């Protein structure tokens, strides 16, 4: 009987994956036909394993479980765990940004909260949402003068800001608000993130211990697989190459500044060796689908994966990070995933 039930579950899961794949392809999302796991089950390749009592939801539909957002910011803290709700931590930059966002963000009718009705739940573009997602990150600030570093996606840049009400206000007005261009504006310095990919892994123990358990195992597997492909892997933003002049303070019109930002992003495609930044982040929702990770690219794509184990990492690296294709079986959702003629997420 158990064998029959197992077969039924596998067939149901296969059918669900095929349905997601068909949806993605119909909206010109580049889909990989490759397996999301290369090793046998049980594994004989020495991959890290989750504990026996690592229970996650394997039956609910996972595609569509990411809330649409216009922008997402990740704030440097140097920590891998945080208070349960980071935007409620008194005196933190996350709290200050959240308060400013609550007072300044456009109010959207609930019927529009799911984003573009022409796209299936799970696929969204920035212009169809005004939601700002605020996270804390594990990396340290690149600034030596007390300013925190704030990663901004899908713009693929970082901004330097003090932990003050004034800087939180200026950060929102100049870089996080829904009407702001990619280069940003105002006095806070913004720079292009100088890597081929940024990978966020949820590690928020105070929200769910499963993410705390999964994160280091996924990081180790990602590091191993990426280095096997010839990539350099970092956990901190370095300034080895310098970051050039700030995007938002260069001479010229706002349109010219936005064009400069795009040119800098496009230039990353030719950099060798490829480099990836892996950081831990606070709660992103969907902990029942642990392990959770998100892959951002310079082209503005953000791929959200769930139920990821170390056994899936080799396929994620090969198909998503190297080829720019999505693995439907692991997909929770994503931003800017539709491509002209279904081309690679890495192509402009």
N, C-alpha and C positions, 0 to 999 in steps of 0.2 A: 504493500500500500504506500509506504514512504517513497519507494522508487517511482511509483506512478505520480504521486504528488509532486515530486521533484521534477519530473519530466514536464508536467503541466505548467509549473512555475517557469521553467526555462523557455517553453514555447510562448507563454504569455509575455515574458520579458523580451524575447526576440521580436514578437509582434509589435510591442510598444516601441522598441528601438527603431524598427523599420518605419513606423508611423512618424516618429520624430525626424528621421532621416529624410523622408519624403517631404515633410513640411519645410525643412531647412533648404533642400534643393529647390523647392518651388519658389523660395525667396532669395535665390542666388547666393546661398551660404556655401562656401567650399567644404564639402563633406569627405572625410576619409572613409574608405571601404575596408581599411585595415582593422585587424583585431585590436581591442583595447587592452589586451593582455597577451604577451608572447610566451610566458613561461607556463608549464603545465600546472594543473590544480589537482592534488597538492603540488606546491612548488618544489623543484629540486635544484634551484639556482642560488640558494642562499639569501634570498631577499628577506628584509625585515618583515616580521609578522605582527599584526595587532594581537592584543591579548584575547584569550578565548571568550571573555565576557564583554568584548567590544561590540555592543549591540547597536546596529543602525537600521533604519527603515529601508528595506529592499523591495517593498511592494508599491508604495505610493508613487504617483507620477512625479518625477523630479524636474522635467523640463517645464519651465514657467514659474519656478519657485524663487526667482530673483526679482525684487521690486525694481521697476525702471527708475533711473536717476539721470539728472542732467550732468552732474559732476560728482566725483568722489575725491575726498582729500584724506591723506594718511599722514599723521603728525608724528614727528620724531619724538621718542621717549626714552630709548635705550632699554626698554623693558619688554618682556615676553608675556606678561600677564598684567591685568589692570583691574580696577574696580568693576563691578558688574555692569554698570552703565557709564561709559566713559564721558558722555556728554553731560552727566550730572555730577562729575567730580569738581567740587568747589575750587575755584581759582585756576582751573586748567584751561589751556588754550582750546581744547575740545568744547568745554562748556561755553566759553566766550563766543566761539564761532557759532555754536548752536543757538545761543541767545540772539545774536545778531541776525542769523538766518531766520529765526522765528518772527522777528520784527520787520525784516526787509523783503523776504522772499514773496513773490506773487502768490496770492491765494488761488488755488486751482479747484474747480468743481470736482467732487468725488468721482463723477462719471468719467473724468479724464485722467484719473490717477493711474490707470494701467498703461498709459502711453498711446502709441499710434494704433488705432483700431484696424488698420490695414495689415498689421503684423501680428503673428501669433503671440500669445503670452510667452515671454521668454526672450523675444527679440525686441530690441528697442534702440532708438537713436536719441542723442542728447536733446535735440530741439523739441521733442514731444514730451518732455518732462521738465518740471522745475525743482524736482527733489534733489537735495544735497545730501550725500552719504558721508558721514564723518567718522573716521576710524583713527585709532592710535596704531603706531608701528614700532617695531623693535629696534630700528636703526638709530644711530646717534646723529645729531645735527652736524652739518658740515661747517657751521659757523663757530668761530672762536670768541665771539663777542656777546654770547648769551641769547642770540636769536635761535628759534626753533626752525627746523626745515620741514616744509609741508609739501608732500607730493600731490600733484593735481592731475587727475585722469578724467576723460581720455586725452586731455591736452598734452600729457607726457612731459611735464615740466615740474620744477620744484621752486618754491617761493620761500624767502627768508622773512620771518616775522617774530617779533618779541611776543611774549605771553602777556599781552595787555589788551584792555578793551579797545584802545585806539587802533592797534595793529590788527586785531580781529575784525574790526569795522573796515579798515582799509583793505584787508585781505579779501573780505567778501565783496566789497565794491570793485576792487581792481582785478580779481582773479576767480572768484567762485560764483558770482551772480550769473543768472541764466542769459543775460544780454551781453556778456563780456566775450571778446574775441580770444583766440588761442594765445596770443602774446601777452595779453593782460594790459593793464594800465595803472597809473598812479606811481607812488614812491617806493613800494616794496619790490625788491629785486627778484626777478624770475629768470630761471635758466632751463635750457633743455636737459632732460635726463639723458646722460650719455651712454645708454646701453641698448642692446638689441632686444631685450625683454626685461620686464619687471614681473616677478612672480610673488603674489601674496598668498600666505598660508595662514589660515586661522589657527591661533594657539590659545584662545581665551579661556583659561581654566576656570575662572570664576563664573563664566557663563555655562560652560559644559566641559567636563573633564575629557570627553572623547577627543575634542580638538587639541587639547593639551597633549594627549597621548599620541595623536596622529602626526602633529606638526614636525617634531624632530625626525621621525622616521621618513616622512615625505621629503624633508629637506635633504637628508643624507642620500636618499635615492636619486633625487633631482641632481644633486651635485655630482654624484658618480656618473649618471647617464649623460649629463651635459659635458663633463670633462672628457668622457669617452668620445664625444662628437667634436672635441677640440675647442670647446668654449671655456672661457674663464668665468668663474662664479664668485660673486661677492656678496657679503651680507651688510656692507656699509657703502655709502656713496663716497667714492674717492675723488680727489681733484688732481690726479696724475696728469691729465691732459689739460687741466684748466677748463673753465666753463665759458670762456669768452665774455663779451660784453652782455649785460642783462638784456633780455628780449624786449622789455617794456620801456627801457630808457634810451634806446638807440635813436638816432636822428630819423625824422620822416613822419609820415602820416600813420594813423592806426592801421590802415590797409597795408602799408609798406612793412610795418612791424610784424603783422600777422604773416605776411609773405616770407619775411626773414625766419620766423619760427618754423614755417613749413619747410623751408630750404634746409634748416639745420636738422630737422627730423629726417628728411629724405637722405641727407648725407650719412646717416647712421647705417644705411643699408650696405655701404661699401667698406665699412670698418672691419678689419681683421686683426686679431681673432675676435669672434663674436663674444660679447660679454653679457651675462645675466645677473641681475640683482635679485636676490631672494630675501624677503623680509617676512617676519611674523606680524600678524595684524589682529585687532580686536574683533568683536562679534560682527558677523555679516549676515546672520540669519541662516536657517536651514541646518542647524547642528544635527538634526536627525539624519542628515545626509553626510556626516563626517566620513573621510577627510575632505575639507573644502579648500579649494585653491582657485585663484584667478590669475590669468596670464594677460598682461597688457603689452601691446606692441607700439612702436613709434607711429604706425599708420592710424592709430586711434581705436583699434579693436581691443575689446576686453572679453575674454572667454572664461566663463564661470563653470568650473567642474565640481562635481560632488561624488560621494562614494569612492573617492580615489584611495587606492592602496599602493604600497610600494611596487606591487606587481604590475600596475598600470603605467608606471612612470616612464619606462623605456618607450612605450608607444606614444605617450604624450609628447615626449621630447622629439621623437622622430617625426611625428605627424603634425603636431601643432606648432612647436617651436622652430623646427627646421623647414617643414613644408608649408606651414600656414593653413592647415586643414583642421576641421573640428571632428571630434569623436562623439557621435550622437549618443552613445550609450552612457556617457559620463556627463553630458551637458545639462546644466541647470538653466543656463540662459547666457545672454551676452549683449554687449553694446557695440554698435557699428560692425556687425558681422556680415551683412549683405554686401556682396562685391559684384562689380560689373561682370556679367557672364560667369559668375561663380568662381572668379579667380582667387588666388592665394590671399590670405589675410596679411601677408607680408608685402604685397605689391601695392604700388600707388596708382 
